[in-house]
């Protein structure tokens, strides 16, 4: 598969790819958007990034933070709900709009068992469905969760800082919200605590309140197209084709189907890669002619 290896990250407010916008991976800026449920800011980071757009830095101070010295990527986000979002059925994880069962590599079920046992006991998966998914409760999936102040419908969505990296906790009366519900201060304990559905049912993503989260891990290597789990490594490049070259994470309500936001990583190859590189070159020369 010649020419494979360039990435594009496209967050957006829905599954519709036409609503997604290109994000500058590892860049200083965040991408802002909204839908009928939330106002959102998203930032993506990949260690040793070599993809598109070519202006994306190879790294970021985020990975210099001792808490992230081993992590390979991060999806960080801030959001303010426009309506109350009951959290019991709010999930986070990758899904697809087409079958992938014929592209699943040998060892997939074993790898999933490792993830469920050692990394995230809350995740569930149906990789053999026509529209396969791998979800976990958002409140137990996110490795960092921060509950902020009430900012209202028109208040600013918090920025996502690079250094120091986002930490577990609360801001303003958000800290009292956590304490009032008995949410543990420690991130690992909070994740375990929210595996209990009753605890999730008591928590509501409140209209007008700011929330921040970070999802990261050292297991998925975007540059080598490999999954590296404790005691198990899997190269995935040979299983990628024109249908399975995107990885889409979603924050949604699994019961109602309401989608809050989506982040898509797109692996480019063939004609799509050539067209993207050509567009990059054209943009570069236009900027050079303007003296930018």
C-alpha positions in Angstrom: 0.0 0.0 0.0 2.4 2.7 -1.2 2.3 6.2 0.2 0.4 5.3 3.3 1.2 7.1 6.5 -0.4 10.6 6.6 -3.0 11.5 9.2 -5.8 14.0 9.3 -7.7 14.7 12.5 -11.2 16.1 12.0 -13.4 16.9 15.0 -17.0 17.9 14.6 -20.5 18.1 16.1 -22.0 15.0 14.3 -21.2 11.9 12.4 -21.6 13.9 9.1 -18.1 14.3 7.8 -19.1 17.5 6.1 -19.4 19.1 9.5 -15.9 18.2 10.5 -12.9 20.6 10.3 -9.2 19.9 10.1 -7.4 20.4 13.3 -3.7 21.3 13.6 -2.4 18.3 15.5 -0.1 19.4 18.4 -0.9 23.1 17.6 -1.5 25.8 20.1 -5.0 26.5 18.8 -8.2 24.6 19.7 -11.1 23.8 17.5 -14.5 25.2 18.6 -17.9 24.0 17.4 -21.4 23.4 18.7 -24.6 21.5 18.1 -28.0 21.5 19.7 -26.6 19.8 22.8 -23.2 21.3 23.6 -20.6 23.9 22.8 -17.2 22.3 22.5 -13.5 22.9 22.2 -11.2 20.0 21.1 -7.4 19.6 20.9 -5.6 16.5 19.6 -2.0 15.5 20.2 0.2 12.8 18.8 3.8 12.1 19.9 6.3 12.2 17.0 3.6 13.3 14.6 4.5 13.1 10.9 1.1 13.7 9.3 -0.9 16.4 7.7 -1.3 19.3 7.8 2.5 19.8 7.3 2.4 22.8 9.6 1.6 20.6 12.6 4.4 20.4 15.1 6.0 17.0 15.7 5.5 17.2 19.4 4.1 19.4 22.2 5.0 20.4 25.8 2.1 18.1 26.9 4.3 15.1 26.4 7.0 16.6 28.6 4.6 16.5 31.6 5.7 13.7 33.9 2.1 12.4 33.9 2.2 11.9 30.1 5.8 10.9 29.5 4.7 7.5 28.2 1.5 8.5 26.4 1.4 8.3 22.6 -1.6 10.5 21.9 -4.3 12.6 23.6 -7.8 13.8 22.8 -8.5 16.8 25.2 -11.8 18.6 25.3 -13.9 21.2 27.1 -17.7 21.5 26.7 -20.6 23.4 28.1 -24.0 21.6 27.7 -26.9 23.6 26.3 -29.3 21.2 28.1 -29.0 18.8 31.0 -27.3 15.6 29.8 -28.1 12.6 31.9 -24.8 10.7 32.3 -25.9 7.1 33.0 -26.0 6.2 29.3 -23.3 8.7 28.0 -20.6 6.7 26.4 -17.2 7.3 24.9 -15.3 5.2 22.4 -14.7 4.3 18.7 -17.4 3.1 16.4 -17.9 2.5 12.6 -20.7 2.9 10.1 -19.7 -0.2 8.2 -18.7 -3.8 9.1 -15.1 -4.5 10.0 -15.4 -8.2 10.9 -13.6 -9.3 7.7 -10.7 -7.0 8.6 -10.3 -8.0 12.3 -6.7 -9.2 12.9 -6.0 -12.5 14.6 -5.7 -12.0 18.3 -8.4 -9.2 18.4 -10.5 -11.0 21.0 -7.4 -11.6 23.1 -6.4 -8.0 22.8 -9.8 -6.9 23.9 -9.6 -9.2 26.9 -6.4 -7.5 27.9 -7.9 -4.0 27.6 -11.0 -5.0 29.6 -9.0 -6.7 32.4 -6.1 -4.4 32.8 -7.0 -1.0 31.3 -10.7 -0.4 31.3 -13.1 -2.9 32.9 -16.1 -0.8 31.8 -15.8 -1.1 28.1 -18.1 -3.3 26.0 -17.7 -4.3 22.4 -19.5 -5.7 19.4 -16.9 -5.9 16.6 -19.0 -8.2 14.5 -22.0 -6.0 14.1 -22.9 -4.3 10.8 -22.1 -1.0 12.6 -19.5 -2.2 15.2 -18.6 -0.3 18.3 -16.4 -0.3 21.4 -17.9 1.9 24.2 -17.4 2.5 27.9 -19.2 4.9 30.3 -17.8 8.3 29.6 -17.4 9.1 33.3 -15.2 6.0 33.8 -13.4 6.1 30.4 -12.0 9.6 30.5 -8.6 9.5 32.3 -9.0 13.0 33.5 -12.3 14.7 34.4 -12.6 18.3 35.6 -15.9 19.8 36.7 -16.0 23.6 36.3 -18.1 26.6 37.3 -21.5 27.5 35.9 -20.8 29.8 32.9 -24.2 29.9 31.4 -25.3 29.7 27.8 -23.0 32.5 26.6 -20.0 32.1 28.9 -16.7 31.0 27.5 -15.9 27.4 27.0 -12.6 26.8 28.9 -9.4 26.8 26.9 -7.3 23.7 26.8 -3.8 24.4 28.1 -0.6 22.6 27.1 1.4 22.9 30.3 0.7 22.0 32.9 -1.6 19.4 31.5 -5.2 19.2 32.6 -5.5 17.5 36.0 -8.4 15.8 37.8 -10.5 18.0 40.0 -12.9 20.9 40.0 -12.9 24.7 39.5 -15.1 27.1 41.5 -18.3 25.4 42.7 -17.5 22.5 40.4 -15.4 21.1 43.2 -18.4 21.3 45.6 -20.5 19.4 43.0 -18.0 16.6 43.0 -17.8 16.5 46.8 -21.6 16.7 47.2 -22.0 13.6 45.0 -19.1 11.7 46.7 -17.0 11.6 43.5 -13.5 10.5 44.6 -10.7 13.1 44.1 -8.3 10.6 42.6 -8.8 9.9 38.9 -8.3 6.1 39.1 -10.8 5.9 42.0 -13.2 8.1 40.2 -13.1 5.9 37.1 -13.8 2.8 39.3 -16.5 4.6 41.2 -18.4 5.5 38.1 -18.5 1.9 36.9 -21.5 1.7 39.2 -24.6 2.8 37.2 -26.3 4.3 40.3 -23.4 6.7 40.7 -23.7 7.7 37.1 -27.4 8.2 37.4 -26.8 10.7 40.2 -24.4 12.7 38.0 -25.8 15.1 35.4 -23.8 17.2 32.9 -25.6 20.4 33.8 -26.8 22.9 31.3 -24.4 25.9 31.4 -21.7 24.2 33.5 -18.2 23.8 32.1 -16.6 20.3 31.9 -13.1 19.3 30.8 -11.7 15.9 30.0 -8.7 14.2 28.6 -8.4 10.7 27.0 -4.9 9.4 26.4 -2.8 6.2 26.6 0.6 4.7 25.6 -0.9 1.8 23.7 -1.9 3.1 20.3 1.0 4.2 18.1 -0.3 6.2 15.2 3.1 6.5 13.5 3.9 2.8 13.5 0.3 1.7 13.1 0.6 -0.6 16.1 -1.4 -1.6 19.2 1.0 -2.2 22.1 -0.7 -3.7 25.1 0.8 -5.3 28.2 2.3 -8.6 27.0 0.8 -8.2 23.5 1.7 -6.2 20.3 -0.3 -6.0 17.1 0.7 -4.3 13.8 -2.5 -3.2 12.1 -1.2 -1.8 8.8 -2.0 -4.9 6.9 -5.6 -4.8 8.0 -6.3 -1.3 6.7 -8.2 -0.8 3.4 -10.4 1.9 1.8 -13.1 1.2 4.4 -11.1 0.8 7.5 -8.7 3.8 7.3 -10.5 6.0 9.8 -10.7 5.8 13.6 -13.7 7.7 15.0 -14.2 8.4 18.7 -17.6 9.7 19.8 -19.2 11.1 22.9 -22.9 10.2 22.7 -26.0 9.0 24.5 -26.2 5.3 23.7 -29.9 5.0 24.5 -31.2 8.1 22.6 -28.5 8.1 19.9 -27.8 11.8 20.5 -24.3 12.7 19.4 -22.4 15.3 21.4 -19.1 15.4 19.5 -16.9 13.3 17.3 -13.2 13.1 16.6 -12.0 11.3 13.5 -8.4 10.3 12.6 -8.1 9.6 9.0 -5.2 7.5 7.5 -4.5 8.7 4.0 -3.2 6.7 1.1 -3.5 6.4 -2.6 -5.3 9.1 -4.5 -6.7 10.7 -1.3 -3.1 11.1 0.0 -1.9 12.6 -3.3 -4.7 15.1 -3.4 -4.1 16.2 0.2 -0.4 16.6 -0.5 -1.1 18.6 -3.6 -3.5 20.9 -1.7 -0.8 21.4 1.0 1.8 22.4 -1.7 -0.7 24.8 -3.3 -1.4 26.4 0.1 2.4 26.7 0.8 3.1 28.5 -2.5 0.2 30.8 -2.0 1.5 31.7 1.4 5.0 32.2 0.0 3.8 34.5 -2.7 2.0 36.6 -0.1 5.2 36.7 2.0 3.6 35.0 5.0 
